[in-house]
Amino acid sequence: MEGGASARTAEAEETRRNILDVATVEFADKGLSGARIDEIAERTNSSKRMIYYYFGGKEGLYRAVLERAYTAVREVDAAVRRDHLSPDAALRDLITTTFDYHIQHPEFVRLVMNENILRGAHVGEIPGIRERNRKVIDNLRDILAQGVASRHFREGIDPVELHMTISALCFYNVSNRYTFAFGFDRDMTSPKALGRRRMSVIDIIESWCRA
């Protein structure tokens, strides 16, 4: 009996995960208004009825996709330990992790862009998002404080401003890759181009923070 219940629970989790995987692609590509529940159901191992059962409707599914995307990026932030690094090395590592995450997860960038088109109508419904974001800022604040103490960094840097600047520079390489590549005839996706841009972002941030 217990084995049967565990199997059903595992199956339900797998179904839910499959729906979220497909819905992430749909919402990232088409936004909330363009995505269709029928199309999501057709591409999953479930049905439209099951999607409504698990998520209550399209907006509920969209919020679940947003929550998972934001949770994933913050879990990466929390999982990386930099205590053994000098402040400047810790900052470089943080920038590298952020840059690479955006490159490896373009769907996250597109979801954020879509949510901003909606003026943040749904992101506020994600439980604990501000608490998770505070941990990121606290981590940056610690790196900055250590850098000031070791004279690597100048005083007076706002960790929220620093986070915004890092995010903006890492975000752009994904959000504008097609228009920029066309307008300036510049490949933005090759390993060489990405490596060059990653180092440029690190240099820009380090120069801004340096004492």
DANORJO-V445327 format. One line per field, one symbol per residue. phi: phi as a letter, one per 40 degrees, with the letter a starting at -180 (. if undefined). Layout:
BEGIN
phi: ???
END
This chain:
BEGIN
phi: .ccccccccccccccccccccccdcccccbgccccbddcccccbcbbdccccccbgicccccccccccccccccccdccccbccccdcccccccccccdcccccbcccccccccccccggcbcccccgccccccccccccccccccccccgcbccgcccccccccccccccdcccbcccccccbfbcbbcdccccccdccccccccccccc
END
